[in-house]
Amino acid sequence: MLELGKAGVSGVGSGVRPVLADGVVVGTLRASHRKEQAAAVVGEREWLFGKRQGQLQGRWTVDPEGSARLRARRVSLWKGTWIADLQGTLVEVEKLSCWTGTHRFVAGGQQVAHSGTTGGWSPRPTLTATPGMPLHHQVFLLWLELVTSRRSGDASGATFGDGGGGGGD
């Protein structure tokens, strides 16, 4: 299981969130609080995640601007469904719970991952994937969870006036 840790802990710099697998740092994510973008390091590879032309996209930092290796686009606002293209593998992202904001990830009719949270007052996203899913795909899906949770937090803040804005830590 992957977990997005708290910023600045587990030996990573301030403003950087560790990506943990069973408590061990396997990557890092520096997510913007105001924009849907992030810089990630997975293994020896540096990634840029961001929103472009209505899609969430991921590319290596050395790739040309405008290219994408990973993509996700919302299919239905009402149902909360997305479709992700993970380097040619199409993954349907289905909302499991309106209350917790968790998702199921399905490729070829088979569940390949599901999300959750750490719980508590400041829940952080988690992702449990089937063995064999590349780590960079998992980190992209974990970032997608962060983005969708912030979007739903922004909507609830606007509706209920809690001022939280869904900004996370």
N, C-alpha and C positions, 0 to 999 in steps of 0.2 A: 504494500500500500504506500502511495506517495502522499505526503502532507506538505502543505505550504506553511513553513514555519514563520515565527515572528521575526520582524525586521531586526537586524543587528545582533542576532544570537547565533549560536553554533559556529562561531569563528568567522562569520561573514561581516562585511562592512556595514556601516550605518546606512539605512535606507535600502539595504539589500535583504531579500527574504530567501532563506535557504529552502531548497526542495529536499525533503527528507524521505528516505526509504528505510523504514524500521529504525528511525532515529539517526541514520547516517546521512550526511550531506552528499547528494548525488548531482546537485546542480544548484544554480542560483537564479533568482528572478528579481529584477529591479523594475517594478511596475509604477507607472505614473498615477498620481491620485486624481488628476483632472482629465486626462485623455486616455483613450483605450489603446495604450501602447506600453510595451515593456521590452527590456533587454534581458536575454537569458543566456546562461552558459550551461551547456549540457555536455559533459565529457570535455573534449578539447575544442568543441565547436561553439562559436558565439552566434546567437540568433537575435533577430529583431522581430517583434510581434507588434502589429498595429492594425488600425482600421484604414481601409482604402476602398473607395468605390462601393461603400455599403457592406463590405466583407471584412471579417477579421482574417489577417494573413500573417504568415510566418516565413521568414527567409534568412539565409545565412547573412552575416554582416558583409561578406565579400561579394554577395550577389548584387546585380544591378538594381537600382531603385526601380520599383514597379513590378519586379518579379516576385513570385511566391511559390514556395514549396509546400506550404500548408495553408488551407483555407477553411473558413466556416462562415456560413450565411444563415440568417434566420429564415425559416420557412413559414412559420406561423406565430404571430405575436400572441394571438388568443390561446393557442395550445402550448406555446413556449417551446416549439420544436426548431431544431437547427439541422443542417446537413454539413458535415465536415469532409473535406477531401484531404486525406493524409497521404500525400505523394502517390495518388492513384487509387487508394483504398477509400471508398465512400463509406462514411459512418453516419448513421442517423442518430440524432441526439434527441431523446424523448424525456420530457419532464416526468419524474416519478412522484413528486409531491409538491403541491403549491405551498405548503407550510414550511418545508425545509429547503425548497429550491434545488433538490437533488435530481440527478439525471441518470438515465441508462443510455449506453452507447452500443449500437447494434450495427454490425457489418455482415452482409450476406445472410441475414436472418438469424444470426447468432449474437448473443450479448458478448461484447469484448471488454466492457468496463462498466463501472458504475461509480457515481460520486457520492460523497457524504460530507460531513463536517466534523470538526473536532469537538463541537459542543461548547458550552460555557457562554460567558458574556460576550466574548469576541471570537465567534466561531471562524475557523479557517478551513478552506476547502481541502478535501482529500479525494484521491482517485485510486480505485482498486481495478487493475487491468489483468487480463488473462496473460499467462506466460507467453513470451515471444513478441509482445507489442514493443516496438522500439521506444526507448526512453524519451527521445525527443518528441515523439507523438504523444506520449503520456503528459509531458510537461506542457505542450500546447493545449491539450484538453484541460489540464489543471488551470491554465491561464484563462481558457474559455469559461470555466466555472467561476473564476474570480470576476471576470467581466460580467457574466450574467447575474451574479449575486449583487454586484454593485448597481447594475441597471435596476434590479428589482428593489434594492434599497433606496435608490433615487425615487422610484415610483411611490414607494410607501411613505417616504419622507414628504413628498409633494402632497400625497393624499391625507396623511395623518398629521403633518406638520411637526414631526419629531426632530427635525433639524439634523438628523444623522447623515443624510446624504449618501449613505451606503459606501462611504469612503474607506472602510476597513481600518486597519491599524494605522 
